[in-house]
Amino acid sequence: MPTRCKMSQSADGILYYGYELKRNLRTGRWEIYWKDRRVEQDFATQAEAEEWLDEQIPLNR
């Protein structure tokens, strides 16, 4: 039985619970996208972006 993974690699970034985390090459900061639309401010680290998403999604509670 396959396990459900919350994170995987995509061509442009990292898929995390269906959201895409992308590093802006110009600024070096991380951005979150849903269906190719930016949904939140940028973050200094990938971990900060993941933490913000964890707070939005009640799966981890």
C-alpha positions as CSV (number, residue, x, y, z in Angstrom):
1,M,0.0,0.0,0.0
2,P,1.6,3.4,-1.0
3,T,2.1,6.0,1.7
4,R,0.7,9.5,1.4
5,C,3.6,12.0,1.1
6,K,3.0,15.6,2.0
7,M,6.0,16.8,0.0
8,S,7.4,15.9,-3.5
9,Q,9.5,17.6,-6.1
10,S,7.9,19.3,-9.2
11,A,9.6,20.7,-12.3
12,D,9.4,24.3,-10.9
13,G,9.4,23.8,-7.2
14,I,8.3,21.6,-4.3
15,L,4.8,20.3,-4.0
16,Y,3.5,20.4,-0.4
17,Y,-0.1,19.3,0.3
18,G,-1.0,20.3,-3.3
19,Y,0.6,23.8,-2.9
20,E,3.7,24.6,-4.8
21,L,6.7,26.2,-3.0
22,K,9.0,28.0,-5.4
23,R,12.2,29.9,-4.7
24,N,12.4,33.3,-6.4
25,L,15.7,33.2,-8.1
26,R,15.9,37.0,-8.2
27,T,15.3,37.6,-4.5
28,G,16.2,34.2,-3.1
29,R,13.0,34.1,-1.0
30,W,10.3,31.3,-1.1
31,E,6.8,31.9,-2.4
32,I,3.6,29.7,-2.2
33,Y,1.4,29.0,-5.2
34,W,-2.0,27.3,-5.6
35,K,-3.0,26.5,-9.1
36,D,-0.3,28.9,-10.5
37,R,-1.5,31.8,-8.4
38,R,0.7,33.3,-5.6
39,V,-1.3,33.0,-2.3
40,E,0.9,34.6,0.3
41,Q,3.8,36.8,1.0
42,D,7.3,35.5,0.5
43,F,9.3,33.7,3.1
44,A,13.1,33.8,4.0
45,T,13.3,30.0,4.1
46,Q,11.5,26.9,2.8
47,A,10.9,25.9,6.4
48,E,9.0,29.1,7.1
49,A,6.8,28.6,4.0
50,E,6.1,25.0,5.1
51,E,5.3,26.2,8.6
52,W,2.8,28.8,7.3
53,L,1.1,26.1,5.2
54,D,1.0,23.7,8.2
55,E,-0.9,26.4,10.2
56,Q,-3.4,26.8,7.4
57,I,-4.2,23.1,6.8
58,P,-5.8,21.3,9.8
59,L,-4.3,17.9,8.8
60,N,-1.5,18.2,11.4
61,R,-3.8,19.0,14.3
